[in-house]
Amino acid sequence: MIMKKYPLPPFTQETAIQKVQLAEDAWNSKDPIKVSMAYTLNTEWRNRTSFINGRKEVQEFLKNKWIKEHNYKLKKELWSFNENKIAVRFIYEYQSNNGQWYRAYGNENWEFDENGLMQKRYASINDLQINKNERII
């Protein structure tokens, strides 16, 4: 059985915004299995300097991410889209194991297959140390 993840490409403004919101909601769940189901079995990622291949590696990466990033909260915004590609900018905040707060800014480029699963995700991310009272999300 072929899994489909709606909305499917080609994207319109409305469906691209919906796809971005679904991704934001999934990532804010901090559930590596739930998040990974939006990706193809052989998905390719670049996340900062890490290269991640396949859904199983995505799950392991996310599990380890959220062990280190406490009180994680993410906001994504549609930047651009075309037939099967979406670009987003995002901001998220988290607290490290030693209690330091961070804000991460970045951009992601996504490419989807015909079933609406993300086959490529390329993320550029910068972290900024912040004080707790500087949080904005």
N, C-alpha and C positions, 0 to 999 in steps of 0.2 A: 504494500500500500504506500502510495506517495503522499508524504506529509505536505500540507500547504499552510503557509503562514500569511494570513490576510492582514492588510490589503496587498494585492499582487501588482507587480509592474505590468504595464507602464503606469507610472505615477502621475497623478494630478497634484495640484497644490494641496487640495483637501486630503488626499490619501497619503501624500508625503508627510504632512503634519501629523496625521494619525499614526503613521509608522514610527515617527520620532517619539510621540507620546507613549506608544506601547513599549518602545525600548527604554525610555526613562522609567516607566512604571516597573518594568521587569528588573532593571538594575537596582532600583531602590528597594526591591524585595530582598536583595542580598542573598538570593537563592541560586547558587551556581548551576544547578540542573535546569531550573526554570529559564534562566537567562540563556543557557547554551542551546535550548531547543529552538531558538530563533535563527540558528546558524546551520549551514550545511555540515554534513559529516566530515567533509574534507576542507572546512573553512580555513582561510589564511588570514592571519593577523600580524600586524606590527603594532606593538603597544610600547611606546617609548623606544627602548633599545631591545625589547624582547620580540622574538619571532615565534609565533604560536601556530601550530598546524593541527587542525582537526578538533572535533567537538570534545573529545576526552581531554586534550591539553587545555582547552578553554575552561572546562570544569575545574581542573586542577589549579590553573592560574587564578581563577576567581575565588576559589576556596582559600588559597593562600593570601590573596589580596585582602579579603574581608576578615582574615585573622589578624592582620596588621592595621587595618583601617577601621577604627571604631566610630560610631555615630555618623556613618557615611550618609550623605545626602547629595543627590545629583539633580541638576537641571539641564536639559538639552533644548536646543533651539534650531529649527530648520534654517540652514544657510542658503542652500540651493538644491536643485534636483533636475533630473532628466528622466528618460525612459525607465532605466533600471538602476540608477545611481542617486544617492542622497548624500549631501554634505551637511554636517551639523557643527555647531560650536557648542561648547558645554562648559559648565563650571560645577565643581563639586567640592565639598568640605568634609574633612574627617579629622579624627584625633588619633595620633600615633599611640603605640603601646606605652610610651613614657609620658603621655598626657599633652604633648604639643599639638596644637591645632594647625591645620594646613588648608589652603584653598588651592585647588588645581584648576587650571584653565587649559582649554585645548580645542582642537578641531579633529573631526573624524570624517573619513571618506568611506562610504559604504557602497558595495555592489551586490545586487541581488540576483538570484536565479529566477527562472520562470515560475517557481512555486512560492516565491516571496521569502525564501530563506537567504540570509546574508552569506555570501560566499567569500567576500573580502572585506576586511575592516582594517583601515590604516589610521592610527591615532598618534597625534603629536600632543604632548602634555607637558605643562610647566607647573611646578609646585611653588607656593609662596607660604612661608611661615606667617601665621596670624595669631593674634590674641583671641581668646574666647569671645570677648566683647566686640570683636570686629566681624564676627560671622554675619553673613547676609542671606544665607539660605537655611 
